[in-house]
Each structure stands twice: as C-alpha cells, then as structure tokens.
Amino acid sequence: MNPDGSDRKTIVSDCHMPDGIVVDTDAGHIYWTNMGSVGAHDGSIERADLDGNNRAVVVPQGITHTPKQIHLDKDGGKLYWCDREGMRVMRASVDGSRIETLVEAGHGDHDRHDQTKWCVGITLDPKLKKIYWTQKGPDNGGQGRIFRANLDIPYGETSATRSDIEVVFDQLPEPIDLELDVNNRILYWTDRGDPPRGNTVNRAPIDETAAPEIEITHLLEGIGIALDVAGNRMFFTDLGGSVYSADLDGKDVRNFLYAQGNLAGIAYAEV
C-alpha cells in the first residue's frame, strides 16, 4: 500500500501464519517468515517478486521452528531472523544456503516452556557489526530483554556458549520487533505488554547509557515496526489490526488502517 493506506493490494496469499517481512528493492524481492503451527516445527522462509510472482521457498520446513522478525543484510548477502520456540538467532545466505545458528538461548522441550528464552525481534548494526535481538519473556512478566552480540561467534565458542552477549535493556514487559536508525544510532522497538510500559513504541540511543523513551502508547499489542529515517517517520502495527504512522519523535500519530485482522511484521520500501 501507499504510506497513507491507499492503493492496498494483496500480493501473496495462502501463507502459513506469516510474520516478519523485508524488501530488497534492488533485486525486486520480498522475503517473509512463516511461523507455521505452534509446536509443529514447520516454520519456513519464502521469497517472491515485488508483485507476488515467482514465489519460492528459501528456508524449508524442519530447519527453523517458529521464525519471527527477519532482517536483510544487503551488503553481506544474508538474511537474519529470530526463531521463537526454537530459542535461536539464525542467519542464511539470501538463497537459503549456509544456514547458521548464531545464538542458542535454550534447547529442547523443557527450555521451550521458558518464554524468557524466546527470541523474537532482530536488527543489525552494520557500523559496529553487531546483532540486536529481543527475548520477550512471559505475558506481562516484566522479564523482557534486548540483547546484542557480535555478528560472528567468537573463535572456539559455540552459539550456546558464546561469551560476547550483552544485555542492553531488561525488565521490559514484552519487547517484540526492533529497528535501528543507523545514522542517528537510535534503537526503536514495539512492546506488547500491558500499560503503562507495554502496548508501546519505544526508543533509546545505543552508544550511550540512557533509559528507554516511551514514544507511542495505547496500542493493541504492538508488533511490527519500520523506519523511514529520511522522511522522519515510522510505521507500526498491532494485533488489533491497525497500521499507524508517526514522526520519529512520536508526534503526529495517525491510525490510517484498522480492523485488518491480526497484523504482525511491516516493511517500508521506496519502489
């Protein structure tokens, strides 16, 4: 759709619980994650042209459990995503080859019941070569966290034992999707927990110590977020079925599409 909600089209249908989405305008592709059925380990990642044609499976079922937000590293030729019930941060080449697990927060059915190990949102800092991701914690549990680590696992370590993982923010209600304003070094995220800190859009600088700033409130379980830094605006969605826009400082909030069902990921692209 256009950024004001006009000219809305369905370009891909019959997806298996789609969640995260990214757009590669240069290659003319969209990539999205299919969560699959909870507990079935049948998540996948697909690709299609911008108009929905030439649909193809990039990461087939059985490799990633419940893939959520996805991030495209165009320069590196990689897709990064979080695997919720898989409790992993993963990446692969854009053609689906060279699949790697970068972070393993837990393993097996016992750990899977611990929602503090569920990895959901993800973004990259290309300047310092870092990944950021969320582990949301239980519903309204105040145990949500945002982590960061180097893009590559330290030599001699594994995805489960790597020593370079930092907690950036903790005691959050339920942090979900992430986006980074690379130029201004500001991290944005949605939180679907209860008010006053949940059902919000938040931001904080990443190169200095500062408390997160709540920018938007009263969402109906916020999920997706996308930035248009050049246009000084962001777009975000909630499970209540709305698409919103606002200035990057949280002003001029507009709910321009509503009652659309359970909305998840969102991407902004100039095509």
N, C-alpha and C positions, 0 to 999 in steps of 0.2 A: 504494500500500500504506500501511498504518499505519506509524508510525515504529518499531514493533517488528518489522516484517516480516510482520505478519498481514494477512489480507483482501487478498491480492495479486490484481490483475486485469490482463489485457491490454486496453488501451482503444483502441489504434491498432496495426494490423499492416500488413505489406507496405510498409514504409518502405525507402528506398534508402540503406542504411547511416546510420541516424540517429545523431546525436552530441550536440549541445547542446540543452538544453530549459529553458524558463522558463514560469511560470504567472502569468496575470493573473486573480486570484480575483474582482476586482470585475466584470470583463467576462465571466467564465466561460470563458476561453480558455486553451489551452496552445499554445505555439509551439515548433517544433523545427527543427533543421537536418538536412538530408540531405547527407552528404558526397558521395554519388554514387560513381562508379568513379574510382579514382586515374588521373589523366592524361586523363580524358574530358571534363573541363569541364562536368559535368552535375549539379553540386550545386544544391540548392534549399532554400527555407524554406517550411514549411507551418503551418497553424493548424487547431485543432479545438476543439470544446467540451470541457469537463472530462470528459465521459463518452465522448469519442471521436467523437461525431456532428458533422455539418456540417463535415466536413473540406474544407479549401480550400488552394490554393497561394497563398502570399503573394509569394514571390520565385521566379519560374520558372527552369527550367534555362537555362544560357547566360549568366547575369548574374554569378553568383558561382561560383568554381571548386570549392573544397573547404571549405564553411563548417563551422566547428567550434563553439566555445562561443558562446552567444548571451546577450544581456543586455537586459532590458526597462527602459526609462526611462519609467515610467508617467506621471510629471508632464509630460514632454516629448513624449509620444506617439510615441516612437521605439524601434526595435529596433537594437541594435548587435551586430555579430558580427565574428569573425576569419575570414579566408579563407586557409587554409594554403598550398596551392600557388599560389593567386592572389597571395600575399605582400601582403595588404591588410588594413586595418581598415576596415570598412564600416558604414553605417547606412541606415535607411529609415524612413519612417512605418509605423505598425503595420498599415496596409492594403497595404503594399508599394510605395507611391508614393514619390517623391522619394529615390531611391536615390543615395547618395553614397559616394565613396571618401575616407576621412579621412587614411589613411596608406598610402603605397605603398612598401614596403621593397625591392621589386625588380620587374623587368618582363621578360617573355619567357622562352623555354625555357632560355636559358643561366643566368639568375639562378635559375630554378626548381630547378636541381640543387643550389643552395646552401641547405642547411637552416637556416642561421643567419638566413635571410630569411623563414622560415615563421612566420606569425602564427597563434597557437592559442587562447590563453585571453584573456578580456576581462572587465573590470568597470568601473564608473563611480564617481567621487567627486562626488556632486551638490553637496556643500558648496563645493568649490573649482572645480567644473566642469572636471574632468579625466577623461580615459580612461586606463586602465591595460591593458596587454596583454603577452603573452609571445611571444618568438621562441625556439623550443625548441632550435635547433641540431641537429647530428648526434647519432646514438645515443651516449649516454655520452661526449659530446665535451667536456663542461665548458665549452661555449660558449653555454649558455642564458642569456637575459637577460629582465628585466622592464623595460618602458618606461612612460613616461607623457607625456602632452601635453594641451594644452587641447582642449575639446570641438570647437571650431571652428578651422579653418585660419586662420592669421594673414593679414591683408589683403595682397593682392599676391603671396601664395605659393601653392604647389600641394601636393597630397598627397605628391608625391615630393621637394619642395624645402623643406618647412616647417622652420623653424628652432627651434621650441619643443619638440622631442622631447628628453626626458631619459632616461638610463639609470639606473634605480633600483637594480637589482641585476644583477650579471653573474657570469660563471664558474660558473653553475649547471649541474647535469647535464642535465636536460631538463624545464624548468618547463612545466606544461600549463595546467590551469584555475585561475581566480582567483575569489576572493570578498572583499568588503570589509565589515568591521564598521564602518559609517559612524559610529556613535555613539562608539565607543572608538578609532576611527582606526587600526585594525589590518588589515593585508592578509594573507589566507590563500591558500595555493596548494598544489597537488599537484606532485610531481616523479616522473617515471617512469624516471629513470636508475638506475644501479647504486648499491648501498650504498657508503659509509655515508651519503652525502648524498642519494642517489636512492632511489626507491621510498618516498617520504616525504610527509607533510603538514607544511608549514612556515608560519610567520607572522612578521611584523615590523611595527613601527609605521611609519606613512607620514609623520608630521610631525616626525620626528627621525631622526638618523643612528644606526642600530643594526644589528648583524649579525642575519641571519635566525635564528630559533629552530626547530630541528627538533622537532616535537611527536610525530609518529607515524612509526614505521619498519616495515620488513618487509612493505610492500605488494607485490602482484604487478603492478607497473606502474600506479601511481595515475593516475587520470584526473579524474573528476568530484568536485566539492565543493559543498556547500550549507550555509548557516549558519541556525541558529535562535537568534539572539542572546538573545531574551527567555527562551528555555528553556535557555540556557547549554550549547548542544550544536551539533555539526556532524555532517554525514553525508558520506560519501565512498565512491567506488567504485574498482575496479581492473579491468584487463583479464583478471585471473584469474577474474573472475566473482563478486566479493563486494561486498556492501553493508555498510558499517560505520557505527557512531556512536561519538562520544566527546564529552567535555566540551570546551569551547573551549580549555582549557589543556592538552589532550592526555590527560587522565586518563580512567579508566573506559572504555577502548576495548572495543567489542563488535562482533564479526563476526556479524550476525544473519541474513544470507542469503548463500549461497555456491553455487558451481558453476552460475552463471546464464549462462554464455557470456561473450563479451567485452563488458563494461559500459563505458559512456562517461559522458555527462552525467547529472546528478541535480539535482532541484529539491525544495525544501521549501515547502509551502504549507498554510495553515490554511483548509480548505474545509468 
